[in-house]
Amino acid sequence: MSKAAIAEKEKLVDAIAEELKAAKAVLVINYLGLTVEEVTNMRKELRDNDVKMKVIKNTYLRRAAAKAGMEGLNDTFVGPTAVIYTDNAEDVTEPARIVSKYEDDFDVLEIKGGMLEGKVTSKEEIKSLAAIPGREGLLSMLISVLQAPVRNVAYAVKAVADSKDEAAE
């Protein structure tokens, strides 16, 4: 192998390592068995939510993960592998939700593991994280909870006003 080829591969590993370092959430999946259309749809949904998906050779992933200081993921870099990651700190659960939905729909897709905010995460933890509503869903739940007392007071005032109207008639 020429020195130029080795240097090119080293640049690729460095670029992957930088992206993994910046990522707040990383998922490692086996997508083998999905049709081109299914993978394309999943990639589009990921992209629309500011999440990236890359298919990278396992040897490059191992080296990049080591350079990025991501210990504990080497066991997941076996067989057909795709890496899904986001650097969006506002919603680190989004990749888990999207991939988990596709895993439920297609038996061939498998979440192998991942990292969330620097901590190695198992498949089971990722699945339970995916069940949590997203940032928008949590905010709407919070607003609903905060509005409930005001709404109850308004209903009580209206009921009192209605009862006085009935009494006056």
HELIX and SHEET records of a PDB file:
HELIX    1   1 LYS A    3  ALA A   22  1                                  20    
HELIX    2   2 VAL A   36  ASP A   48  1                                  13    
HELIX    3   3 ASN A   58  ALA A   68  1                                  11    
HELIX    4   4 ASN A   74  THR A   76  5                                   3    
HELIX    5   5 GLU A   94  ASP A  105  1                                  12    
HELIX    6   6 LYS A  123  ALA A  130  1                                   8    
HELIX    7   7 ARG A  135  ALA A  168  1                                  34    
SHEET    1   A 5 LYS A  52  VAL A  55  0                                        
SHEET    2   A 5 ALA A  82  THR A  86 -1                                        
SHEET    3   A 5 ALA A  25  ASN A  30 -1                                        
SHEET    4   A 5 GLU A 110  LEU A 116 -1                                        
SHEET    5   A 5 LYS A 119  THR A 121 -1                                        
END                                                                             
